[in-house]
Amino acid sequence: MRVVVCAKQIPDPASPYRLEPDSHWLVRPGEQVLDDTDRYGVEMGLQLAQAAGGTVTLVSMGPTGTMQGIRQALAMGADKAIVIDDPGLRGSDALLTARVLAAAISKEGFDLVIAGTESTDGYSGVVPQMVAELLDVPALTYATQVEISDGQITIHRQTNNGYEVVQASVPAVVSVTAGVVEPRYPTFKGIMDAKKKPVETHTLSDLGVAPEIGQKVRDVSVAASRKAGVKIEDDGEAHLKIVELLAHRKVI
Ligand SMILES: Cc1cc2nc3c(=O)[nH]c(=O)nc-3n(C[C@H](O)[C@H](O)[C@H](O)COP(=O)(O)OP(=O)(O)OC[C@H]3O[C@@H](n4cnc5c(N)ncnc54)[C@H](O)[C@@H]3O)c2cc1C
């Protein structure tokens, strides 16, 4: 089974994020890490490929830099990586990102595509579904459990109240939530092996993708600050005041 995992490199969330003064785009340092969300996708991919006998290929769009994030995913056990880096991708929106990822995945060939539900830096939460539409395969989203057998993929799809069981035939795209599996830590051997694993780099023209008007972010604005909430001092009767306030706001 050919499993493709979308793996995004992001600036280390432990360091404060900075925006470029003119474009207001996120400053992406040369050294980026694997998005924590995608560690779950990589682990899921490794487990499914191991069970069915198959390979795991990473697909990543963005400035390659030192490729620390990609190497992290390769050190976990993925077989190879495809990275799309092109100056024409600066300021891409989710749709252009999905078009680029879908073109690379289609060129590579796949039985299953795994992505995170939403990334840690952009969190638009729409790329996996767009990739599925562009590849013309089913999208199964918010998976907390994934099983594949006899050409069928079955997931538990997280809902507000519990989960739904959703099934489709493969090839398909599935987006997984954090907690779907416990991501492994790379071993020393894994880290050493990762240095020798193949990493293909592509440009937009290699994939035949042309950025179109409307698929770039044109403006970014600061979100309106929230109004201060209501402060209730606890004089022993605070719970009553909270209930009264919630009832007044028709929350309960
Ligand atoms: C202002 C701005 C500037 C940008 N500048 C650049 C740039 O200079 N160069 C560039 O390449 N991109 C750039 N992008 C694209 C950006 O980094 C995201 O990849 C894209 O907007 C997708 O949004 P998201 O991360 O919110 O997707 P979500 O839908 O939240 O992501 C869900 C999942 O999809 C997968 N995924 C999403 N994006 C990628 C990716 N890039 N690679 C692999 N898997 C992915 C991951 O598995 C992720 O967990 C820019 C975006 C914005 C908004």
The ligand as an SDF file (V2000), in Angstrom:
LIG
                    3D

 53 58  0  0  0  0  0  0  0  0999 V2000
    0.2150   34.7710    4.7100 C   0  0  0  0  0  0  0  0  0  0  0  0
    0.6700   33.4370    4.1690 C   0  0  0  0  0  0  0  0  0  0  0  0
    1.9400   33.3090    3.6350 C   0  0  0  0  0  0  0  0  0  0  0  0
    2.3720   32.0730    3.1340 C   0  0  0  0  0  0  0  0  0  0  0  0
    3.6100   31.9700    2.6030 N   0  0  0  0  0  0  0  0  0  0  0  0
    4.0280   30.7880    2.0900 C   0  0  0  0  0  0  0  0  0  0  0  0
    5.3030   30.6580    1.5070 C   0  0  0  0  0  0  0  0  0  0  0  0
    6.0890   31.6250    1.4670 O   0  0  0  0  0  0  0  0  0  0  0  0
    5.6670   29.4530    0.9630 N   0  0  0  0  0  0  0  0  0  0  0  0
    4.8130   28.3750    1.0010 C   0  0  0  0  0  0  0  0  0  0  0  0
    5.1680   27.3030    0.5110 O   0  0  0  0  0  0  0  0  0  0  0  0
    3.5830   28.4580    1.5850 N   0  0  0  0  0  0  0  0  0  0  0  0
    3.1790   29.6430    2.1010 C   0  0  0  0  0  0  0  0  0  0  0  0
    1.9340   29.7360    2.6670 N   0  0  0  0  0  0  0  0  0  0  0  0
    1.1020   28.5460    2.7280 C   0  0  0  0  0  0  0  0  0  0  0  0
    0.9130   28.0490    4.1810 C   0  0  0  0  0  0  0  0  0  0  0  0
    2.1400   27.7750    4.8010 O   0  0  0  0  0  0  0  0  0  0  0  0
    0.0100   26.8150    4.3000 C   0  0  0  0  0  0  0  0  0  0  0  0
    0.6460   25.6830    3.7950 O   0  0  0  0  0  0  0  0  0  0  0  0
   -1.2970   26.9610    3.6050 C   0  0  0  0  0  0  0  0  0  0  0  0
   -1.8740   28.2260    3.7320 O   0  0  0  0  0  0  0  0  0  0  0  0
   -2.2590   25.9010    4.1800 C   0  0  0  0  0  0  0  0  0  0  0  0
   -2.8990   26.4160    5.3030 O   0  0  0  0  0  0  0  0  0  0  0  0
   -2.9910   25.6590    6.6850 P   0  0  0  0  0  0  0  0  0  0  0  0
   -1.6390   25.2990    7.1700 O   0  0  0  0  0  0  0  0  0  0  0  0
   -3.8260   26.5570    7.5400 O   0  0  0  0  0  0  0  0  0  0  0  0
   -3.7780   24.3160    6.2980 O   0  0  0  0  0  0  0  0  0  0  0  0
   -4.6690   23.3340    7.1610 P   0  0  0  0  0  0  0  0  0  0  0  0
   -5.8620   22.9990    6.3440 O   0  0  0  0  0  0  0  0  0  0  0  0
   -4.9040   23.8520    8.5540 O   0  0  0  0  0  0  0  0  0  0  0  0
   -3.7040   22.0600    7.2320 O   0  0  0  0  0  0  0  0  0  0  0  0
   -4.2250   20.7540    7.5110 C   0  0  0  0  0  0  0  0  0  0  0  0
   -3.1780   19.7290    7.1580 C   0  0  0  0  0  0  0  0  0  0  0  0
   -2.8830   19.8050    5.7520 O   0  0  0  0  0  0  0  0  0  0  0  0
   -1.5060   19.5130    5.5490 C   0  0  0  0  0  0  0  0  0  0  0  0
   -0.8080   20.7030    5.0430 N   0  0  0  0  0  0  0  0  0  0  0  0
   -1.2070   21.9970    5.0590 C   0  0  0  0  0  0  0  0  0  0  0  0
   -0.2680   22.7890    4.4870 N   0  0  0  0  0  0  0  0  0  0  0  0
    0.7500   21.9670    4.1350 C   0  0  0  0  0  0  0  0  0  0  0  0
    2.0090   22.1810    3.5270 C   0  0  0  0  0  0  0  0  0  0  0  0
    2.4280   23.3940    3.1890 N   0  0  0  0  0  0  0  0  0  0  0  0
    2.8080   21.1070    3.2890 N   0  0  0  0  0  0  0  0  0  0  0  0
    2.3960   19.8600    3.6600 C   0  0  0  0  0  0  0  0  0  0  0  0
    1.2190   19.5970    4.2410 N   0  0  0  0  0  0  0  0  0  0  0  0
    0.4070   20.6330    4.4810 C   0  0  0  0  0  0  0  0  0  0  0  0
   -0.9280   19.1240    6.9130 C   0  0  0  0  0  0  0  0  0  0  0  0
   -1.0520   17.7350    7.0880 O   0  0  0  0  0  0  0  0  0  0  0  0
   -1.8440   19.8850    7.8600 C   0  0  0  0  0  0  0  0  0  0  0  0
   -1.8510   19.3060    9.1650 O   0  0  0  0  0  0  0  0  0  0  0  0
    1.4980   30.9560    3.1660 C   0  0  0  0  0  0  0  0  0  0  0  0
    0.2060   31.0910    3.7330 C   0  0  0  0  0  0  0  0  0  0  0  0
   -0.2010   32.3100    4.2200 C   0  0  0  0  0  0  0  0  0  0  0  0
   -1.6050   32.4080    4.8290 C   0  0  0  0  0  0  0  0  0  0  0  0
  1  2  1  0
  2  3  1  0
  2 52  2  0
  3  4  2  0
  4  5  1  0
  4 50  1  0
  5  6  2  0
  6  7  1  0
  6 13  1  0
  7  8  2  0
  7  9  1  0
  9 10  1  0
 10 11  2  0
 10 12  1  0
 12 13  2  0
 13 14  1  0
 14 15  1  0
 14 50  1  0
 15 16  1  0
 16 17  1  0
 16 18  1  0
 18 19  1  0
 18 20  1  0
 20 21  1  0
 20 22  1  0
 22 23  1  0
 23 24  1  0
 24 25  2  0
 24 26  1  0
 24 27  1  0
 27 28  1  0
 28 29  2  0
 28 30  1  0
 28 31  1  0
 31 32  1  0
 32 33  1  0
 33 34  1  0
 33 48  1  0
 34 35  1  0
 35 36  1  0
 35 46  1  0
 36 37  1  0
 36 45  1  0
 37 38  2  0
 38 39  1  0
 39 40  1  0
 39 45  2  0
 40 41  1  0
 40 42  2  0
 42 43  1  0
 43 44  2  0
 44 45  1  0
 46 47  1  0
 46 48  1  0
 48 49  1  0
 50 51  2  0
 51 52  1  0
 52 53  1  0
M  END
$$$$
